[in-house]
Amino acid sequence: QVQVVESGGGLVQAGGSLRLSCAASGSIFSSNAMGWYRQAPGKQRELVAVIFSGGSTNYADSVKGRFTISRDNAKNMVYLQMNSLKPEDTAVYYCNVRQFTVYTYNYWGQGTQVTVSS
C-alpha cells in the first residue's frame, strides 16, 4: 500500500505562482510514474503532468510552458511548479502514483485546492 499526501494549494491572483508538493510513502516499486491531475467543478478529472521514474515527462497542452513537474526519487516526492496562473487553472489538484508491476496500481492523494482570481 502507498500513501499519498499533497500540499501547497491556495488562493492567488492571475499571473501568480504556486508550488505544489506531493509526498509518497510505503512500498514504492522502482518502475512507477508520479503525476498531477485536476478537477474543476462540474468537469471530469484531467491529467496535468506526469513524470516517470526514468525522468521523462508529459504535460497537458493547456499548461505547457507554464507548469513544470519534477521529482526527488530519494525522498519519494513530486512537485508541480505553476507559473503564470490563469483563472481556468482553478481546480482541486490531485497527486497520483502509478506502480508498474505484474499489475498496474494507482494511488491518490486527498487533493489540494488551487483558486486563481482575476
Summary of the structure (lengths in Angstrom):
residues: 118
radius of gyration: 13.8
end to end distance: 40.5
largest distance: 46.7
contacts: 345
relative contact order: 0.33
helix: 5%
strand: 59%
